[in-house]
Amino acid sequence: MREVWFGHPTLVRLRADLADPLTFPGICRDCIHAGRCLTHCVAQNYLDTRHLVWPAELCSEVERRGIFPESRRRDGAGGGR
């Protein structure tokens, strides 16, 4: 089990992909909650999009509509980089 947990390519890639929120895709890259949220549930992400690291549908939709709260953006009122 230890060998799989630490050595399986998918798990190694997942840990690398989640290591830096500034590399997350889409709105997640600009969200102040990205470090806690970690782009939603990775299993659900994969089921829905075939990507392990991907923005939640709600976040993507509010970003698309232009109503993602500025106070929750890294470059908005909610905090800086």
Residue pairs with C-beta under 8 A, 6 or more apart in sequence:
4 11
5 11
6 12
10 52
13 52
14 42
14 52
14 53
17 23
17 52
17 53
18 38
18 39
18 53
21 28
21 29
21 31
21 34
21 35
22 29
22 81
23 29
24 34
24 39
24 53
24 55
25 39
25 51
25 53
25 54
25 55
26 54
26 55
26 59
26 60
26 63
27 55
27 59
27 60
27 63
27 68
28 34
28 37
28 39
28 53
28 55
28 59
30 73
30 74
30 75
31 37
31 59
31 68
31 72
31 73
31 74
32 72
32 73
32 74
32 78
32 79
33 72
37 56
38 53
39 45
39 53
39 54
39 55
39 56
40 54
40 55
40 56
40 59
42 52
42 53
45 51
45 52
45 53
45 54
46 52
48 54
48 57
55 63
59 68
62 68
69 76
69 78
70 76
70 77
70 78
71 77
71 78
72 78
74 80
74 81
75 81
